[in-house]
Amino acid sequence: MFKVEYFPAINRIVCTVESITMDEVDAYNRAYKAELAKVKPDFTGLTDLSKGKLFTQEVAVALAPLGELSVQKGLKKWAYYTGSAVSKMQMKRMFGDIVVSFEKLEDAEAYLNS
């Protein structure tokens, strides 16, 4: 279960992810790319993993190219928040230095708005 939205007023993609299975990877990729097509250069991104489950290794590998695709489209900053240390490590492995992790939504938004 996931939702991907673009907010043009703040030029931000927001992804809310509870889970993504291999059966959902194609749908997530399509949804993400559809929203990515709307962004302007120097856009920001936010992923809410606060209710999310860890991705399987297969899913992590399948989603990892979205980070580079976002950079090519003009990504300025991406933040995600989660209370899970394991989830933080997984995001770091998937996206490297592109993303910064936070434990609170307010902190993630403050980083993106700075």
MDAnalysis code that builds the backbone (N, CA, C; Angstrom):
import MDAnalysis as mda
import numpy as np

u = mda.Universe.empty(342, n_residues=114, atom_resindex=np.repeat(np.arange(114), 3), trajectory=True)
u.add_TopologyAttr("name", ["N", "CA", "C"] * 114)
u.add_TopologyAttr("resid", np.arange(1, 115))
u.add_TopologyAttr("resname", ["MET", "PHE", "LYS", "VAL", "GLU", "TYR", "PHE", "PRO", "ALA", "ILE", "ASN", "ARG", "ILE", "VAL", "CYS", "THR", "VAL", "GLU", "SER", "ILE", "THR", "MET", "ASP", "GLU", "VAL", "ASP", "ALA", "TYR", "ASN", "ARG", "ALA", "TYR", "LYS", "ALA", "GLU", "LEU", "ALA", "LYS", "VAL", "LYS", "PRO", "ASP", "PHE", "THR", "GLY", "LEU", "THR", "ASP", "LEU", "SER", "LYS", "GLY", "LYS", "LEU", "PHE", "THR", "GLN", "GLU", "VAL", "ALA", "VAL", "ALA", "LEU", "ALA", "PRO", "LEU", "GLY", "GLU", "LEU", "SER", "VAL", "GLN", "LYS", "GLY", "LEU", "LYS", "LYS", "TRP", "ALA", "TYR", "TYR", "THR", "GLY", "SER", "ALA", "VAL", "SER", "LYS", "MET", "GLN", "MET", "LYS", "ARG", "MET", "PHE", "GLY", "ASP", "ILE", "VAL", "VAL", "SER", "PHE", "GLU", "LYS", "LEU", "GLU", "ASP", "ALA", "GLU", "ALA", "TYR", "LEU", "ASN", "SER"])
u.atoms.positions = np.array([
    [0.845, -1.165, 0.000],
    [0.000, 0.000, 0.000],
    [0.897, 1.237, 0.000],
    [0.642, 2.123, -0.954],
    [1.451, 3.329, -1.087],
    [0.634, 4.417, -1.767],
    [1.138, 5.645, -1.649],
    [0.530, 6.785, -2.336],
    [1.671, 7.707, -2.752],
    [1.632, 8.203, -3.982],
    [2.624, 9.143, -4.487],
    [1.872, 10.371, -4.978],
    [2.249, 11.547, -4.440],
    [1.560, 12.788, -4.794],
    [2.573, 13.883, -5.101],
    [2.224, 14.760, -6.018],
    [3.042, 15.933, -6.305],
    [2.285, 17.174, -5.856],
    [2.988, 18.052, -5.139],
    [2.405, 19.293, -4.653],
    [3.107, 20.458, -5.358],
    [2.487, 20.988, -6.437],
    [3.161, 22.012, -7.239],
    [3.473, 23.302, -6.489],
    [2.654, 23.661, -5.511],
    [2.875, 24.919, -4.788],
    [4.226, 24.923, -4.064],
    [4.681, 23.738, -3.656],
    [5.979, 23.647, -2.982],
    [6.980, 22.807, -3.785],
    [6.576, 22.405, -5.005],
    [7.437, 21.629, -5.900],
    [8.015, 20.409, -5.179],
    [7.109, 19.600, -4.615],
    [7.537, 18.453, -3.802],
    [6.723, 17.215, -4.126],
    [7.438, 16.106, -4.236],
    [6.795, 14.797, -4.323],
    [6.739, 14.222, -2.915],
    [5.588, 13.712, -2.535],
    [5.432, 13.066, -1.231],
    [4.986, 11.623, -1.464],
    [5.772, 10.703, -0.940],
    [5.476, 9.267, -1.039],
    [5.134, 8.755, 0.350],
    [3.968, 8.176, 0.488],
    [3.561, 7.550, 1.741],
    [3.564, 6.052, 1.483],
    [4.421, 5.351, 2.221],
    [4.622, 3.933, 1.943],
    [4.368, 3.101, 3.198],
    [3.384, 2.225, 3.112],
    [3.171, 1.242, 4.168],
    [3.853, -0.058, 3.794],
    [3.774, -0.405, 2.511],
    [4.480, -1.587, 2.021],
    [4.495, -1.546, 0.500],
    [5.512, -2.162, -0.058],
    [5.577, -2.371, -1.503],
    [6.098, -3.791, -1.705],
    [5.284, -4.609, -2.328],
    [5.690, -5.980, -2.634],
    [6.197, -6.025, -4.071],
    [6.793, -7.123, -4.461],
    [7.243, -7.261, -5.847],
    [6.071, -7.127, -6.814],
    [4.898, -7.567, -6.400],
    [3.711, -7.432, -7.253],
    [3.306, -5.968, -7.441],
    [3.738, -5.097, -6.535],
    [3.375, -3.683, -6.596],
    [4.472, -2.789, -7.172],
    [5.655, -3.346, -7.421],
    [6.784, -2.537, -7.888],
    [6.454, -1.806, -9.190],
    [5.878, -2.505, -10.154],
    [5.553, -1.850, -11.427],
    [4.556, -0.720, -11.229],
    [3.559, -0.948, -10.410],
    [2.562, 0.094, -10.149],
    [3.210, 1.291, -9.446],
    [4.109, 1.033, -8.502],
    [4.799, 2.121, -7.809],
    [5.669, 2.896, -8.793],
    [6.422, 2.181, -9.620],
    [7.266, 2.838, -10.615],
    [6.441, 3.729, -11.534],
    [5.312, 3.230, -12.006],
    [4.448, 4.025, -12.879],
    [3.913, 5.264, -12.152],
    [3.441, 5.064, -10.924],
    [2.897, 6.182, -10.144],
    [3.969, 7.228, -9.872],
    [5.160, 6.761, -9.492],
    [6.250, 7.694, -9.181],
    [6.663, 8.466, -10.434],
    [6.841, 7.760, -11.532],
    [7.280, 8.420, -12.763],
    [6.227, 9.398, -13.286],
    [4.954, 9.098, -13.088],
    [3.886, 10.014, -13.494],
    [3.975, 11.321, -12.707],
    [4.245, 11.225, -11.418],
    [4.377, 12.429, -10.596],
    [5.697, 13.141, -10.896],
    [6.744, 12.380, -11.140],
    [8.055, 12.955, -11.444],
    [7.997, 13.792, -12.724],
    [7.151, 13.412, -13.642],
    [7.007, 14.155, -14.894],
    [6.466, 15.566, -14.662],
    [5.872, 15.814, -13.515],
    [5.257, 17.109, -13.214],
    [6.201, 18.093, -12.524],
    [7.309, 17.620, -11.989],
    [8.169, 18.474, -11.164],
    [8.892, 19.524, -11.992],
    [9.300, 20.586, -11.290],
    [10.162, 21.607, -11.866],
    [11.566, 21.360, -11.311],
    [12.608, 21.899, -11.955],
    [13.965, 21.738, -11.411],
    [14.033, 22.213, -9.954],
    [14.955, 21.619, -9.206],
    [15.149, 21.917, -7.776],
    [13.962, 21.493, -6.927],
    [13.297, 20.423, -7.331],
    [12.195, 19.914, -6.523],
    [12.740, 19.173, -5.304],
    [11.865, 18.991, -4.320],
    [12.208, 18.234, -3.125],
    [11.289, 17.028, -3.030],
    [11.693, 16.079, -2.202],
    [10.897, 14.881, -2.017],
    [10.848, 14.478, -0.559],
    [9.751, 13.849, -0.201],
    [9.548, 13.392, 1.169],
    [8.915, 12.009, 1.121],
    [9.495, 11.085, 1.850],
    [8.910, 9.747, 1.967],
    [8.538, 9.507, 3.416],
    [7.286, 9.133, 3.627],
    [6.775, 8.778, 4.954],
    [6.824, 7.261, 5.069],
    [7.778, 6.793, 5.859],
    [7.902, 5.359, 6.132],
    [7.506, 5.043, 7.561],
    [6.812, 5.977, 8.214],
    [6.510, 5.810, 9.638],
    [5.639, 4.591, 9.929],
    [4.838, 4.172, 8.951],
    [4.009, 2.985, 9.136],
    [4.449, 1.862, 8.207],
    [5.622, 2.045, 7.626],
    [6.090, 1.119, 6.606],
    [6.788, -0.112, 7.133],
    [6.771, -1.126, 6.295],
    [7.508, -2.356, 6.545],
    [8.771, -2.315, 5.704],
    [9.782, -3.018, 6.136],
    [11.007, -3.085, 5.351],
    [10.723, -3.695, 3.994],
    [11.460, -3.235, 2.990],
    [11.348, -3.815, 1.660],
    [12.141, -5.106, 1.615],
    [11.686, -6.056, 0.821],
    [12.513, -7.229, 0.560],
    [13.698, -6.764, -0.276],
    [14.745, -7.574, -0.338],
    [15.915, -7.213, -1.124],
    [15.547, -7.013, -2.598],
    [14.655, -7.850, -3.103],
    [14.196, -7.726, -4.498],
    [13.537, -6.370, -4.751],
    [12.683, -5.962, -3.846],
    [11.982, -4.686, -3.984],
    [12.987, -3.534, -3.889],
    [13.907, -3.619, -2.937],
    [14.912, -2.573, -2.772],
    [15.725, -2.393, -4.051],
    [16.145, -3.482, -4.661],
    [16.916, -3.418, -5.906],
    [16.075, -2.824, -7.030],
    [14.807, -3.205, -7.098],
    [13.922, -2.728, -8.158],
    [13.623, -1.236, -8.037],
    [13.611, -0.706, -6.817],
    [13.283, 0.698, -6.606],
    [14.494, 1.622, -6.623],
    [15.666, 1.097, -6.391],
    [16.872, 1.913, -6.276],
    [17.104, 2.858, -7.462],
    [16.848, 2.460, -8.713],
    [17.087, 3.379, -9.838],
    [16.247, 4.657, -9.809],
    [15.192, 4.687, -9.017],
    [14.366, 5.892, -8.946],
    [15.141, 7.060, -8.345],
    [16.112, 6.777, -7.495],
    [16.931, 7.843, -6.916],
    [17.716, 8.576, -7.987],
    [18.394, 7.856, -8.848],
    [19.170, 8.471, -9.927],
    [18.254, 9.179, -10.922],
    [17.119, 8.592, -11.204],
    [16.150, 9.215, -12.095],
    [15.695, 10.566, -11.532],
    [15.488, 10.613, -10.221],
    [15.083, 11.860, -9.559],
    [16.176, 12.914, -9.667],
    [17.423, 12.508, -9.486],
    [18.554, 13.435, -9.610],
    [18.596, 14.005, -11.031],
    [18.389, 13.152, -12.013],
    [18.398, 13.605, -13.410],
    [17.289, 14.624, -13.687],
    [16.179, 14.518, -12.959],
    [15.057, 15.445, -13.139],
    [15.214, 16.740, -12.341],
    [16.302, 16.867, -11.559],
    [16.556, 18.111, -10.849],
    [16.305, 18.081, -9.356],
    [16.392, 16.906, -8.752],
    [16.192, 16.789, -7.305],
    [17.161, 17.684, -6.546],
    [16.613, 18.463, -5.612],
    [17.429, 19.316, -4.748],
    [17.720, 18.613, -3.421],
    [16.655, 18.109, -2.783],
    [16.784, 17.431, -1.484],
    [15.692, 16.379, -1.369],
    [15.999, 15.277, -0.680],
    [14.989, 14.267, -0.378],
    [15.156, 13.864, 1.076],
    [14.054, 13.820, 1.786],
    [14.059, 13.410, 3.185],
    [13.038, 12.299, 3.378],
    [13.310, 11.455, 4.353],
    [12.307, 10.471, 4.732],
    [12.318, 10.371, 6.232],
    [11.197, 9.957, 6.760],
    [11.156, 9.785, 8.209],
    [10.580, 8.436, 8.558],
    [11.217, 7.891, 9.588],
    [10.864, 6.570, 10.086],
    [11.451, 6.428, 11.475],
    [10.841, 5.638, 12.278],
    [11.383, 5.367, 13.602],
    [12.284, 4.142, 13.617],
    [12.442, 3.504, 12.483],
    [13.173, 2.241, 12.410],
    [14.619, 2.448, 11.985],
    [15.548, 2.037, 12.818],
    [16.968, 2.125, 12.474],
    [17.290, 1.236, 11.285],
    [16.646, 0.087, 11.198],
    [16.887, -0.823, 10.080],
    [16.395, -0.198, 8.778],
    [15.253, 0.460, 8.822],
    [14.724, 1.138, 7.647],
    [15.669, 2.250, 7.191],
    [16.243, 2.976, 8.146],
    [17.211, 4.028, 7.802],
    [18.396, 3.430, 7.056],
    [18.900, 2.306, 7.536],
    [20.029, 1.651, 6.878],
    [19.643, 1.202, 5.470],
    [18.437, 0.675, 5.330],
    [17.988, 0.209, 4.017],
    [17.901, 1.371, 3.027],
    [17.361, 2.492, 3.443],
    [17.266, 3.657, 2.564],
    [18.650, 4.169, 2.181],
    [19.562, 4.151, 3.136],
    [20.934, 4.587, 2.865],
    [21.578, 3.686, 1.815],
    [21.365, 2.369, 1.931],
    [21.912, 1.434, 0.936],
    [21.269, 1.648, -0.432],
    [19.979, 1.904, -0.447],
    [19.260, 2.056, -1.718],
    [19.608, 3.361, -2.430],
    [19.698, 4.447, -1.681],
    [19.802, 5.764, -2.296],
    [21.048, 6.553, -1.921],
    [21.897, 6.010, -1.063],
    [23.148, 6.680, -0.713],
    [22.932, 8.042, -0.088],
    [23.737, 9.003, -0.545],
    [23.711, 10.344, 0.036],
    [22.594, 11.219, -0.517],
    [21.774, 10.667, -1.405],
    [20.673, 11.441, -1.986],
    [19.635, 11.767, -0.921],
    [19.464, 10.861, 0.054],
    [18.410, 11.031, 1.051],
    [18.979, 11.277, 2.441],
    [18.207, 11.972, 3.257],
    [18.558, 12.226, 4.651],
    [17.395, 11.725, 5.497],
    [17.712, 11.027, 6.579],
    [16.658, 10.435, 7.399],
    [16.356, 11.268, 8.641],
    [15.109, 11.215, 9.049],
    [14.639, 11.921, 10.234],
    [13.665, 11.032, 10.982],
    [13.547, 11.271, 12.278],
    [12.612, 10.491, 13.082],
    [11.257, 11.168, 13.193],
    [11.191, 12.470, 12.862],
    [9.936, 13.210, 12.971],
    [9.637, 13.922, 11.661],
    [8.366, 13.941, 11.302],
    [7.918, 14.629, 10.100],
    [8.322, 16.099, 10.125],
    [8.165, 16.747, 11.260],
    [8.469, 18.170, 11.368],
    [9.929, 18.441, 11.032],
    [10.827, 17.571, 11.479],
    [12.252, 17.742, 11.211],
    [12.559, 17.547, 9.725],
    [11.914, 16.573, 9.111],
    [12.107, 16.312, 7.685],
    [11.620, 17.504, 6.864],
    [10.454, 18.025, 7.209],
    [9.918, 19.175, 6.477],
    [10.784, 20.424, 6.680],
    [11.285, 20.612, 7.883],
    [12.157, 21.766, 8.143],
    [13.420, 21.680, 7.293],
    [13.977, 20.492, 7.170],
    [15.165, 20.290, 6.328],
    [14.845, 20.613, 4.867],
    [13.729, 20.128, 4.376],
    [13.368, 20.363, 2.972],
    [13.053, 21.831, 2.699],
    [12.511, 22.510, 3.679],
    [12.141, 23.915, 3.496],
    [13.296, 24.876, 3.706],
    [14.427, 24.376, 4.171],
    [15.572, 25.258, 4.452],
    [16.388, 25.545, 3.210],
])
